[in-house]
Amino acid sequence: MAVPVSDNPKRQSQSDRRRARANRRGMLPAIVAGVADTAVLSAVNPDAHANAWNLIWWLSPAAFVLWVMLAGAAGFRRADEYQQRVQLESMAAGFLVAMLVALVFLLLAAAQIHTSTAGPWVFAGGAVAWGGTLTFKSLRTR
């Protein structure tokens, strides 16, 4: 007697678990190091005009963003067609939110309202929308 397919719980395959583990191993160290580097930079607040090392320190979070981008590209290549589609839809949602936040800050600047923190808000808005959409779509399909 066959068990109906609809009663079986949705489970990840072994290859899906391996792929997710490889993605975490690629991205998580870069994200943690990038957040720690940014937190230390914010706490210490070195003068970028004092010497070249301080300028390099201020630009160091870009290396971690590049690391995350390369790990994301590797994860994208490992993914199957459906996972690639979910990832692209999530990136599109993140880009949309980032552009909307950027537009809000541009309009505030046009109204001569001080907006010196626009960059982090645009980045954070896009990243949260991307991650949230990806999480929502991934959990919905499991």
N, C-alpha and C positions, 0 to 999 in steps of 0.2 A: 504494500500500500504506500503510495507516494504522499509525501507531506506537501501541502500547498505552498507555493513559493511566497505568497503574501504573508504567511505566518512566520517565515524565517527572518530573524533580525538582520538588518543591513550591517555588514561587517566589511572592514577594509581588507584588501588582499595583502599578502606578504610583500609584494612588490610596491604597493601603495605605502605601506608602513616604512619600507626601506627608503623610498623616495622622500617621504616626509622627514625622516631622520636625517638624510643627507642634506636636505634643504635647511633644516635647523642647524646642523653642524656648520654649514656654510655661512649663514646669516647671523646667528645669535652672537658669536664672539664680536663681530663687527658692530652690531647694534649696541651691545653692552659697552664696548670700548668707546664707541662714539658718544654715547650718552655720558659716560664717566668723564671723557675728555672735555665735553661741552660744559659739564657741571663744574669741573675744576677751573676751566677758563672763566666761567661766570663768577666763581668765588674769588679767584686770584685777581682777575681783570688786569693783566699786564699791559703796559703801555706799548702799543704796536709801533710807535714812532721811535722808541728808545733804541732798539737795535734790530738786526735782521732775525735773530733767534725768536724774539717775541712775535714778529710778523709771521714767521713759519709756524709758531705755536698757534696763532689765531687761525691760520689756514689748515691746520692739521685735521679738523673734523671732516674736511672735504675728502681726505684719504679714506676715512671710514665709510662715507657715503659712496665713494667709488667701489669700495670692497663690497658693500651691500648690493650695488648695482650689478657687479660681476657675478656675485653669488646668485642673485635673482635671475640673471640671464642663463646661468648654468642650470638652475632649477626649472626654468621655462623650457629649456631644451630636453630635460629629463621627463617632462610631463607628457601625458597623452593629449589627444586632441580636445577632449572635453575640459580637462584641467587648464589647458592653454586658453580656451575660450573664456572660462571663468576668470582667469588671471587678467586677460585683456579687458573684459568688462569691468573688473575691479579697478584696473589702472585708469580706464576712461572715467569712472566715477570720481576717483581721486583727482584726476586732472581737472574735471569740471568744478569740483569744490575749490581746488587751488586757484583756478581762474576767477571764480566768484569772490573769494576772499581778497585776491589781488585787486579786483575791480572795486571792492568796497574801500580798500586802503587808497587806491588812486582817487576815488571820489572824495574821500576825507582830505587827502592832500590838496585837491583842487579847491576844497572849501577852506583851505589854510588851517586845517586842524593838524596838530603835530602827530606824525605817524612814524616815529623812528624804529618801531618794532614790527614793521610790516613783514619782513622776511621770515622770521620764525613762525609767525601766525599763518602765513601762506603755506610754508613747508609742513607745519603741524596739521593744518586743515586738510591738505591733500593726503598726507600719510594716514591720518585717522580715517578718512573716507575710504581710501584704498584698502586698508587693513580691515575696517568694519565690513565693507562690501564683500571682501574675500572671505572673511569668517562667516558671514551670514549665508552666502551662497554655498560655501563648502559644507557647513553644518546642515543646510537644508537638503543637500543631495545624499547625505549619509543615511 
